Amino acid sequence: MYTLYFSPNACSLASHIALAESGLPYQLRRLQFAENEQRSPEYLKHNPNGRVPALVTDRGTLIESPAILAFIAQAAPEAKLAPLEDPFAFARMQGFNSFIASTVHVAYAHRRRGYRWAERQESLDDMAARMPQNMRDSFAIIENDLFAGPWVLGEDYSVADAYLFTMSDWLGGAGVDINDFPKVADHYRRMRQRPAVQRALETEKEAAAA
């Protein structure tokens, strides 16, 4: 049994969707960010960064979305969530997931979590103001260069699709119209039709309302 630490509307949704697709046995542990549970001594033993996601396995805890997504895909090969037998295609998937983690997510964090990089208010304001354009620039790269279609890697669905869906869901909050990126918008609509995605979204909606 795996345990995923998550928070509603966070990047942990990608790992939640991947687990729902995988058929692996798992349970969820919600962290109450409003109560600062992500900084509790108990959770910091799992993830010293004090962030989500964290996936507890029988061999220890994994952190960082790209690593967790790759692990889920490899732990459930029958679910076909990654091109496991093609090293080049697998590396392409990891490259896409790394772009989401290191560029897109970081750009988004500049609005509300600029304190991670700066202290002066003018610096924080400048990062926040720049965030929407940085998100547009990042999604333009996805739309025009990285997205093979109809799924991220081409004909086959993968955990990269769960990660793209999660970031696409944030575009409205970033002040960016997803319809400016037709391929991404179509992908987002199709993702919302997948049963595993619907289950994950409903579970997180219930957790947020609790």
N, C-alpha and C positions, 0 to 999 in steps of 0.2 A: 504494500500500500504506500503510495506516494502522498506527500502533503504539500500543497501549494499555498504559500502565504501570498495574499493578494489584497488589493484595495479596489473598490469599485471605481471605474473611470480612469484607472491607471494603466501603465503599459503591461502590467501582469495579465491583462485580458488576453494578450496573444498566447501566453502559455496556457491559460485556462481553456481557450478554444482548442489549442493543440491537444491537450489532455482529453477534452471532450470528443475529439475526432479519433483519438488513438485506440480507444478500447482498454487502456490501462486502468487498473484500480487506483483511485485517488480520492482524497478528501481535501476540503478547502478550509483554510484558516484566515478569516478576515482580520486585517489590522485596522484599528480605529485611529486614523491619522489625526482626527480632531482631539483625541486623547493622548497623542504622541506615543502610541504603542510601538511604532516603528523604532523608537529610541529606547525601548525598555531593555534591561539587561538580558531578559530571556530571548528576545528576538535578535539582539546584537550578537548573540552566540551563533546564530544562523547566518546573519548578514551584517558584518561590521559597518557597512555603508549606511545601514538604517533605511534601506529602500526596498521596494518590491520589484520583481518577484524574487522569491527564494523557494527552491524545490528540495524538500527533504526526502532522501532516498535511504535505502538500507546501507549504503556505503558512505553517507555523508550528505552535506548540503551543497547544492549547486546554486550559483547566483549569476546574474546577467542574462538577459533575454536570449541573445544568440546561442549561448551555451546550453541553456535549458531547452530551447526549441530543437536544437540538434540532438540533444540527448533523448527527448521524447520520440523523435523520428527514428532514432537508432534502436530505442528500447521496444518499439512496436513496428518492426519491419513489415508485418502483414498489412498495416494500415496505409502503407505507401505514402508517407508524408514527406519524403525526401528521395532524391535520386541516389540511393545508397550504393549502387553498383557502378556508378559513373563518377570517378574522382573529380573530373573537370566540372561536371554539372553540380556536384555537391559543393565545390568551391565557389561556383557562381552564386549558389544559394546563400552561402556564408558571407560572400561579398555583399550581397543585397542586404542581408540582415545586419551586417556591420555598418553599412551606410545608414540604415534606419537608426541604429543605436548611437552611432558616433556623430552623425550630422543632423538628421531630422529631429530626433528627440532632444538633442542639445540645443538646436535652434528654438524649439518650442519652450524649453526651460528658461530661456533668456528673459521671458516676460515676468514670470512669477518667482523664479529662483535665481535671479541674477546675482544674489548674494554669494553664490558659490564661486563667482569669478571676480567680483568687485565689491567695493565698500562705499565709494562716493556716490551720492544720490544722482549726480549728473551722469555717471557711468551707468547706473541701473536704469535711469530713464532712457538713455540712448539705446541700450540693449533691448528694452521693452518696445521701444518705437520701431526698431529694426526687425523685430521678430516676424511680423506678417510677411515682409518681403523675403526674408530668409526661408520661410516655409514655402512660399511660392517658387522660389528658385530651386529648392530641393525637390519639390513635386514636379517641376518642369523636367528635371533630370530623370525622375522616375518615369514620367509620361513618355518622354521622347527617346530615352536611351536604355533604361534598365528593365522596363516592363515588356516581356516578350508577347504575352497575350495568348489565349484568353486568361491564363493565370500568370503569375509572376515569371515562372520559368518556362512557360509555353503551354503545351497541351495538358500537362500533369499538375494537379494541385499539390501544394507543399506547405510546410509550416511558414514559409515566407509570406504566403497569402494571409495567414492569420495576423502576422506582424504588420503588413501593409494595411489591412482593414483597421487595425487598432489606431494607427497613425492617421489614416484617412478620417476616422471618426472625430479626430481633434481639429480638423480644418475649420469647421464652423466657429469653434471657440477661439481660433487664431485669427478670425476675421478674413478667412479665405474661402471663396466659393468653390466647392469641389467640382462643380460643373465646368469650371475653367479647364479641367483636365478630364476629357471625355472617357479615356480608357480607365482611369482611376475611378471615376464616378460609376461606370458600368460594372467594374469589379466590385465596388462597394455594395451596389444593389444586389448583385448575384451572391455575394458573401452573406448578406442578411437573409437570404433564402435557404441557406444550409441549416439543416436541423441542429447540428452541433453548435453552430454560432447562435442560433435562437435559444438553445438551452443555456449556454453560457451567459448570454445577455440577460435572460430572465432571472437567472440565479443572482447575478450581480445587481440587477434592479431591486430584487427582494432584499439583498444584503444592504443596499444603500438606504432602503426605506425602513429597515429594522431599527 
